[in-house]
Amino acid sequence: MEKEQRLEAYEKMMQAVLRSYEDAKDKMQKLKDQGKEKSATYRQLMGSKMQYQNMISLYKIYGLLEDGEEVR
């Protein structure tokens, strides 16, 4: 794989992680509004959100993502 292709693949992956994080956060809020914080779905989303949050933190540590950078 060429460098340009790798960079493009990385950018797509990073955007997918950011979108997935926001999606999990939104779904968790909807469940919370319904009083379903103890549901299996909510807990599964919490685990996913934490995983995505960890990845985003690594991107920031290595200077690949700026604070406040949004999903494109």
C-alpha positions as CSV (number, residue, x, y, z in Angstrom):
1,M,0.0,0.0,0.0
2,E,1.4,3.4,-1.0
3,K,1.8,6.2,1.6
4,E,-1.0,8.2,0.0
5,Q,-3.4,5.2,0.2
6,R,-2.3,4.6,3.9
7,L,-3.0,8.2,4.8
8,E,-6.4,8.1,3.1
9,A,-7.3,4.9,4.9
10,Y,-6.1,6.4,8.2
11,E,-8.3,9.5,7.7
12,K,-11.3,7.3,6.9
13,M,-10.7,5.2,10.0
14,M,-10.3,8.3,12.3
15,Q,-13.5,9.8,11.0
16,A,-15.3,6.4,11.5
17,V,-14.1,6.3,15.1
18,L,-15.2,9.9,15.7
19,R,-18.7,9.2,14.2
20,S,-19.0,6.0,16.2
21,Y,-18.2,7.8,19.4
22,E,-20.8,10.5,18.7
23,D,-23.4,7.9,17.7
24,A,-22.8,5.9,20.9
25,K,-23.0,9.1,23.0
26,D,-26.3,10.1,21.3
27,K,-27.9,6.7,21.7
28,M,-26.8,6.6,25.4
29,Q,-28.5,10.0,25.9
30,K,-31.7,8.8,24.4
31,L,-31.7,5.7,26.6
32,K,-30.9,7.8,29.6
33,D,-33.8,10.1,28.8
34,Q,-36.0,7.0,28.8
35,G,-34.7,5.9,32.2
36,K,-32.9,2.9,30.7
37,E,-29.4,3.4,32.2
38,K,-29.4,-0.1,33.6
39,S,-30.3,-1.8,30.3
40,A,-27.9,-4.2,28.6
41,T,-27.9,-1.9,25.5
42,Y,-26.9,1.1,27.5
43,R,-24.0,-0.8,29.2
44,Q,-22.9,-2.1,25.8
45,L,-22.9,1.4,24.4
46,M,-20.9,2.6,27.4
47,G,-18.2,0.0,26.7
48,S,-18.1,1.0,23.0
49,K,-18.0,4.7,23.9
50,M,-15.1,4.1,26.3
51,Q,-13.2,2.2,23.6
52,Y,-13.7,5.0,21.0
53,Q,-12.8,7.6,23.6
54,N,-9.5,5.8,24.3
55,M,-8.7,5.7,20.6
56,I,-9.4,9.4,20.3
57,S,-7.2,10.1,23.3
58,L,-4.3,8.3,21.6
59,Y,-4.9,10.3,18.4
60,K,-4.6,13.5,20.5
61,I,-1.5,12.2,22.4
62,Y,0.3,11.6,19.1
63,G,-0.8,15.0,17.7
64,L,-3.0,13.4,15.0
65,L,-6.2,15.1,16.3
66,E,-6.6,18.6,17.7
67,D,-8.8,19.3,20.7
68,G,-12.3,20.2,19.5
69,E,-11.7,18.7,16.0
70,E,-15.1,17.5,14.7
71,V,-16.4,14.8,12.5
72,R,-16.2,15.6,8.8
